[in-house]
Amino acid sequence: PLVLYSDIETERWADEYLKDKPKPAIFVPTCSPFWKDVRNIPPVLAKQIYDGLIEQGYTPIVCQSSANFLDIGEHQLNDLDLKKYICLLRRVGLYFGANTGDEHLMTAVGGRTFVYQPEDHHLFVGSEWNYVHPNSTYYTWRVS
């Protein structure tokens, strides 16, 4: 996939938003409400990932929908306009989070993704969703 989009207003918004956030990283712990029981990163694991990003010097920016919200982190952008989100993803270029549309959009703007997903089971088969791409790394959690 490839997304090429830009407009001066959203570029300025992204610059302004990021100016006081050193080493930003997008963190998306949740997915659509329909798939939340399958693809949401379990809260304990999400907290470990979030804390690990901070320990590594990143500024995690939590992006998610208010329809499937996990209260985690200081910098939260919920229900962000798609134009702004595209510019933000391209500017940040680094994604940590669930296997969801946000990951695919980050890949489409040329960013690096570290994706957390359940191990394969009857409701999720990673090979149907995962890219064989040098910018994509996948990690699985055990499903009980």
Number of C-alpha atoms within 10 A of each C-alpha: 9 11 13 10 11 13 10 8 11 19 17 13 13 20 14 11 11 17 9 10 14 11 15 21 22 25 28 28 30 28 24 17 15 9 14 13 13 16 21 24 26 19 14 9 13 22 15 11 19 23 14 13 18 15 10 9 12 17 22 27 22 23 22 21 16 13 12 17 15 19 10 13 14 10 14 17 14 14 12 15 10 10 14 18 19 23 22 21 24 23 17 18 18 22 24 26 27 26 26 20 11 24 25 19 18 27 24 16 19 18 19 21 25 17 22 25 24 22 14 14 10 5 10 15 13 15 9 7 11 16 14 9 10 8 14 18 15 16 13 13 13 8 10 5
